[in-house]
């Protein structure tokens, strides 16, 4: 079967974005242990990076302190399991699955 990566992009208007129009980013390593690096997205000061668990509870939340094209996200204190990492900016919010292993 086909596997689809869950990627949501929210704007103030209802529209359908083609695969090439959707903003995207990479997380590596994924699965991760102590940290993962977010790349491929221009982060701006004030953007928010949030990690939620499978119940939708916020486990960690970071505010981006300076513009960057890459950001290391420390996973200290998170147990092994499946999470969602989201990046929220003035343009919208995008999500990626994140696995944490022991």
Secondary structure per residue as TSV (DSSP state, phi and psi in degrees):
chain	resnum	aa	ss	phi	psi
A	1	X	-	360.0	166.5
A	2	X	-	-80.0	145.4
A	3	X	-	-117.1	135.5
A	4	X	-	-117.8	136.3
A	5	X	-	-83.4	135.6
A	6	X	-	-79.6	114.2
A	7	X	-	-136.7	118.2
A	8	X	-	-116.3	140.8
A	9	X	-	-134.6	117.1
A	10	X	-	-107.6	132.2
A	11	X	-	-129.6	179.3
A	12	X	S	-73.8	-11.0
A	13	X	S	-124.4	153.6
A	14	X	-	-83.1	119.6
A	15	X	-	-153.2	159.6
A	16	X	-	-107.3	124.8
A	17	X	-	-98.3	137.5
A	18	X	-	-73.6	164.9
A	19	X	T	-54.1	-38.3
A	20	X	T	-74.3	-21.0
A	21	X	T	-87.4	-19.4
A	22	X	S	-71.4	129.8
A	23	X	-	-67.4	148.6
A	24	X	-	-146.7	164.7
A	25	X	-	-149.9	164.2
A	26	X	E	-109.0	147.8
A	27	X	E	-118.7	125.4
A	28	X	E	-146.0	141.5
A	29	X	S	-70.6	157.8
A	30	X	S	-153.3	104.2
A	31	X	S	-65.6	150.7
A	32	X	B	-123.8	162.8
A	33	X	S	-112.3	-81.0
A	34	X	S	-86.8	-31.2
A	35	X	E	-156.1	163.2
A	36	X	E	-137.3	152.9
A	37	X	E	-111.4	131.5
A	38	X	E	-98.3	125.0
A	39	X	E	-142.0	166.4
A	40	X	E	89.1	9.7
A	41	X	E	-137.7	134.7
A	42	X	E	-81.3	109.5
A	43	X	E	-88.6	140.3
A	44	X	-	-118.4	150.4
A	45	X	T	-51.7	129.7
A	46	X	T	100.1	-17.2
A	47	X	-	-62.5	155.9
A	48	X	E	-120.8	131.7
A	49	X	E	-107.7	124.7
A	50	X	E	-129.1	139.5
A	51	X	E	-114.8	123.7
A	52	X	E	-118.0	152.0
A	53	X	E	-86.8	-177.3
A	54	X	T	-67.1	-14.1
A	55	X	T	-93.7	0.3
A	56	X	S	84.8	8.2
A	57	X	-	-82.5	136.6
A	58	X	E	-73.4	123.0
A	59	X	E	-100.0	-35.7
A	60	X	E	-149.2	147.4
A	61	X	E	-146.3	131.1
A	62	X	E	-125.5	144.3
A	63	X	E	-102.4	132.0
A	64	X	-	-71.8	125.0
A	65	X	-	-89.5	-21.2
A	66	X	S	-153.8	151.8
A	67	X	-	-55.6	139.1
A	68	X	E	-160.0	155.8
A	69	X	E	-100.8	-9.4
A	70	X	E	-146.6	145.2
A	71	X	E	-146.9	125.7
A	72	X	E	-82.8	131.7
A	73	X	E	-112.2	116.2
A	74	X	E	-79.0	131.5
A	75	X	-	-106.5	15.1
A	76	X	T	-53.5	133.3
A	77	X	T	90.9	-8.0
A	78	X	-	-93.3	134.0
A	79	X	-	-78.7	160.5
A	80	X	S	-58.2	138.7
A	81	X	E	158.3	-169.6
A	82	X	E	-105.2	132.8
A	83	X	E	-134.0	172.5
A	84	X	E	-124.4	129.2
A	85	X	E	-103.6	129.1
A	86	X	E	-122.9	148.8
A	87	X	E	-119.8	121.1
A	88	X	E	-113.8	126.9
A	89	X	E	-133.7	-176.7
A	90	X	T	-65.8	-22.2
A	91	X	T	-81.2	-20.0
A	92	X	E	148.2	-160.2
A	93	X	E	-136.9	133.5
A	94	X	E	-125.4	151.0
A	95	X	E	-126.2	147.9
A	96	X	E	-140.1	142.0
A	97	X	E	-70.1	145.2
A	98	X	E	-136.2	128.5
A	99	X	E	-107.4	134.5
A	100	X	E	-115.1	130.7
A	101	X	-	-118.8	158.6
A	102	X	-	-75.5	360.0
